[in-house]
Amino acid sequence: MENLNELIDASITLKTIPLMIPVMFYFLGTQTSSDSIKTTFKDRKTFSYAILFQIIALPFLGLVMSQIFSNNIFSLSIAVVLLAPGGFISGILTHFKKGNIPLSVTLTSITSIVSPLTTVAWLSLISVNLEEFDFNLVQTFTQLVLLIFIPYSIGLFVKLREFRFVNNFTNFLDKFIKVYILVITFTGPFELRDPLINYFSESILVVISSIISIYFIQQLSSKLVKIGKDNDRTILIEALCQNFPIVLTLSIILNIPEMAIFGIIYYLITLIVVVPFSLIRN
């Protein structure tokens, strides 16, 4: 584990992520459209189901999976991974799948803005169930507010005030963040290739079990609630595309190096699953 800590500390990619998180959420704030939110809120049943699935069902499933795989080194990691709000790539994949883009944007925005509260609440519950895990609630909450809530709020403020400089700067950020996500998708796994290979066999069962569980639980619950096909696709993509930069940041905040390894493996496996799903038109 000491060697793993050294590899994590030496990773240039991981060093950039905490610095980029505020930039990403500032950008997300500038992308939040009041029209999208109003459109989403009109369908109260779909919105209520989607938000509850994201902030309650997924973290609860993570807690259950951590108990099922309690003897696995990644038992804590899966619980935290399913806390992370939907990833930035989910909107792109929703577009490819012809899903409900306003719903995707609204879900990502709302789960992100409330993530300091929901994350510490679920981490507190996780710490009760996993005796080996402990964390500083106030410190973690403060760090998440600084990294996520404040940048997002600033982005939303400048968007609503329609400052002149926002459009040009936002266009630049849009391209920059897309390139950045693409770059770290390759550089992160390359820098940490040895531990990724060494821990792959221990993580793959947890990852696959989680993906299958998310799929069947979401499909069953959406049929029970009678969610429309486009919304169903959107909610499933949001559920599977967890925000791996947030997971990596939490691994640093909580000082859990194996969570970074698991987060990367989870992210790559979900991409392998979700990208083809998004490109198949039906």
Beta strands, then each sheet from edge to edge (+ up, - down):
end
